[in-house]
Amino acid sequence: MSTLNEEIEKHIKKLVHPLKDPEELLEVLKVKLTKKELKLLKAWAEDTATEEIQTNLHLDEERYAELSTKLIKKLNQEKIKQAMCI
């Protein structure tokens, strides 16, 4: 099981500074992401199966793919990256 920090680092293309500690990072993510995006990111960090995530978040395959893409794009936005880093 990976941590939230490790999961975020997997999806960010270029990270210049280290991420904040998990508690601070979670506070930033609560502000910057939608509730579903945050739940999806947490599920990824817990290595939850895709089918289980789709069931828990009430998503079909297409919506799951859209949400995943949108989340990864958000994590790579410079403004959000700056907020997540020390």
C-alpha positions in Angstrom: 0.0 0.0 0.0 1.4 3.3 -1.0 0.9 6.6 0.8 -0.9 9.6 -0.6 2.5 11.3 -1.2 3.8 8.4 -3.2 0.7 8.2 -5.2 0.8 11.9 -6.1 4.5 11.6 -7.0 3.6 8.8 -9.5 1.3 11.1 -11.4 3.2 14.3 -11.4 5.5 14.7 -14.4 8.1 17.1 -12.9 8.4 17.7 -9.2 11.0 20.3 -8.3 10.5 20.4 -4.5 9.5 17.7 -2.0 5.8 17.4 -1.1 4.4 18.7 2.2 3.9 16.2 5.0 0.7 14.1 4.7 -1.5 16.2 7.0 -0.7 19.5 5.3 -0.9 17.9 1.9 -4.4 16.5 2.6 -5.6 20.0 3.6 -4.3 21.5 0.3 -6.0 18.7 -1.7 -9.3 19.2 0.1 -9.3 22.8 -1.2 -7.9 22.1 -4.7 -9.8 18.9 -5.7 -13.4 18.0 -5.8 -14.6 15.4 -3.3 -14.8 12.7 -5.9 -11.3 13.5 -7.2 -9.9 13.3 -3.6 -11.7 10.0 -3.0 -10.3 8.6 -6.2 -6.7 9.7 -5.3 -7.1 8.1 -1.8 -8.4 4.9 -3.4 -5.4 4.7 -5.7 -3.1 5.2 -2.7 -4.8 2.3 -1.0 -4.4 0.1 -4.1 -8.2 -0.4 -4.4 -9.3 -2.3 -7.4 -10.7 -0.2 -10.3 -14.1 -2.0 -10.2 -14.4 -1.4 -6.5 -13.6 2.3 -7.0 -16.2 2.6 -9.7 -18.8 1.0 -7.5 -18.0 3.1 -4.4 -18.0 6.4 -6.4 -20.9 5.4 -8.6 -19.0 5.7 -11.9 -19.2 3.9 -15.2 -16.0 3.1 -17.1 -16.2 6.3 -19.2 -16.8 8.6 -16.3 -14.0 6.9 -14.3 -11.6 7.5 -17.2 -12.6 11.1 -17.5 -12.3 11.7 -13.7 -8.8 10.0 -13.7 -7.6 12.1 -16.6 -8.9 15.3 -15.0 -7.3 14.5 -11.7 -3.9 13.8 -13.2 -4.1 17.0 -15.2 -5.0 19.0 -12.0 -2.1 17.5 -10.1 0.2 18.6 -12.9 -1.0 22.2 -12.9 1.8 24.5 -11.7 -0.3 26.4 -9.2 -1.5 23.2 -7.5 2.0 21.7 -7.5 3.3 24.8 -5.8 0.6 24.5 -3.1 1.5 20.9 -2.5 5.2 21.4 -2.2 7.3 22.8 0.7 
